[in-house]
Amino acid sequence: MCAGRVESPSAPVATPWRSEQMTEGSIKRLTDKGFGFIRKSNGTDVFFHSSALEGVVFEELRIGQRVEFTEGEGPRGLRAETIRLV
């Protein structure tokens, strides 16, 4: 018998990268200072900083690319966090 924690087979398994509600949009604007804006499907724009990117570097982003992200509050309002390419 193995020592350690035994989990119930009926316990839900959380997928860490999908634990929060993700929103989809596309890259609207990029700056040379490491930030930009994402256009959500409802037409509103959300600010993002390159530090929120996962699995892609800022220099590889292109206008129109589809992304998914979580929404959070920054010092100036709504911002995109945990940004991934779709």
C-alpha positions as CSV (number, residue, x, y, z in Angstrom):
1,M,0.0,0.0,0.0
2,C,1.3,3.4,-0.9
3,A,1.6,6.1,1.8
4,G,0.1,9.5,1.0
5,R,-3.1,11.2,0.2
6,V,-5.9,9.2,-1.5
7,E,-8.4,11.1,-3.5
8,S,-11.9,10.1,-4.2
9,P,-12.5,9.0,-7.8
10,S,-15.6,11.2,-7.9
11,A,-13.7,14.4,-6.9
12,P,-13.6,16.9,-9.8
13,V,-10.3,17.6,-11.3
14,A,-9.6,21.3,-11.9
15,T,-7.7,22.2,-14.9
16,P,-5.5,25.1,-13.7
17,W,-5.4,27.0,-16.9
18,R,-9.1,26.8,-17.3
19,S,-10.2,27.4,-13.7
20,E,-11.4,31.0,-14.5
21,Q,-13.8,32.3,-17.0
22,M,-12.0,33.1,-20.2
23,T,-13.0,35.9,-22.6
24,E,-12.2,35.8,-26.3
25,G,-11.1,38.7,-28.5
26,S,-8.6,39.9,-31.0
27,I,-5.5,42.1,-30.8
28,K,-6.6,45.6,-31.8
29,R,-3.5,47.7,-31.2
30,L,0.2,47.2,-30.2
31,T,2.7,49.8,-29.0
32,D,6.5,49.8,-29.0
33,K,6.4,50.0,-25.2
34,G,5.1,46.5,-24.4
35,F,1.4,47.1,-24.1
36,G,-1.7,47.1,-26.3
37,F,-5.4,46.6,-26.5
38,I,-7.7,43.7,-27.2
39,R,-11.1,44.1,-28.9
40,K,-13.7,41.9,-27.2
41,S,-16.6,40.4,-29.2
42,N,-19.0,43.0,-27.8
43,G,-16.9,45.8,-29.3
44,T,-15.2,47.1,-26.1
45,D,-11.5,47.4,-25.8
46,V,-9.4,46.0,-22.9
47,F,-5.9,47.2,-22.0
48,F,-3.1,44.6,-21.6
49,H,0.6,44.6,-20.7
50,S,3.1,42.1,-22.1
51,S,3.7,40.7,-18.7
52,A,0.2,39.1,-18.9
53,L,1.1,37.0,-22.0
54,E,1.5,33.2,-21.6
55,G,3.0,31.0,-24.3
56,V,3.8,33.8,-26.7
57,V,6.2,36.8,-26.6
58,F,5.0,40.3,-27.3
59,E,7.1,40.7,-30.4
60,E,5.3,37.8,-32.1
61,L,1.8,39.3,-31.7
62,R,0.1,40.6,-34.7
63,I,-3.0,42.8,-35.2
64,G,-6.1,40.6,-35.6
65,Q,-4.7,37.5,-33.8
66,R,-7.4,35.7,-31.7
67,V,-6.7,35.5,-28.0
68,E,-8.4,34.4,-24.8
69,F,-7.9,36.1,-21.5
70,T,-9.2,36.6,-18.0
71,E,-10.4,40.1,-17.0
72,G,-9.0,41.9,-13.9
73,E,-8.9,45.3,-12.4
74,G,-5.8,47.5,-12.9
75,P,-5.0,50.9,-11.5
76,R,-7.0,52.5,-14.4
77,G,-9.8,50.1,-14.8
78,L,-10.4,46.8,-16.6
79,R,-7.4,45.0,-18.0
80,A,-6.7,41.6,-19.7
81,E,-4.7,39.0,-17.7
82,T,-3.5,35.5,-18.5
83,I,-3.5,36.1,-22.2
84,R,-3.1,33.1,-24.6
85,L,-3.4,32.6,-28.3
86,V,-6.5,30.8,-29.5
